[in-house]
Amino acid sequence: MLSHTIEQGVLVITVRRDPGISGRARVSETISDLVHAHRPAPVVVVLDEAAAGPAAVSAVLRAHRMCSHLGILMSIATHSAAARRLLETNTYTDSHRPVIHARTDTAITTALSADTAAA
């Protein structure tokens, strides 16, 4: 369901399919564990086309809130316009809005630039 790599110092977590409501907590926990293990590396979460459902989006937005609280830069990348709309629609207004990209390479480059500027 999830895979991860380090690309140019950025933790890239790929969600391969929507976990459904019953698997949402497990996905959130796994993302959290990865973020904590690779901290303070910036994070890009990639939602594959098959992961464009509401449960995966919810788990990713939960991870984004956690990263915001930890001061870790997190971006989201997905080719799916439907997933980008779900992400925008379900973002909480009391936290930092996630940066959402259509391309993974753009998300990684942006994360590297932002991380370098913050250092």
Residue, then its C-alpha position, 0 to 999 in steps of 0.5 A: m500500500l505504501s512505499h518510500t525512498i529518499e530522493q536528494g534528501v527528500l523523503v518521498i512516500t508513495v501511497r499506491r491505493d486507497p486504504g478504505i476507512s478501515g485502513r486509514a489509521r494504519v496509513s496515517e500511522t505508517i506515514s507518521d513513523l516514516v516522518h519521525a524516522h527521517r526527521p528533519a528531512p522534507v516530505v513529499v507524499v505521492l498519491d497514485e491514481a488508485a489512491a485518489g479516494p477519500a480515505a487516502v486523502s484524509a490520511v495524507l491531510r492528517a500527516h500534513r497537520m502533524c508535519s506542520h506541528l513538527g515544523i517539517l515541510m510537507s508537499i503532496a503530489t498527484h496526477s489526479a485532478a479529483a484527488r487535488r480537488l478533495l485535498e483542497t476541499n478538505t483542508y482545515t482552515d486553522s492550519h497551513r494549507p498543503v502545497i499540492h503539485a501535479r508532478t512528483d519531480t516538481a514537488i521534490t524540487t520545490a521541497l529542496s528549494a524551500d528547505t535550502a531557503a529555510a536553512 
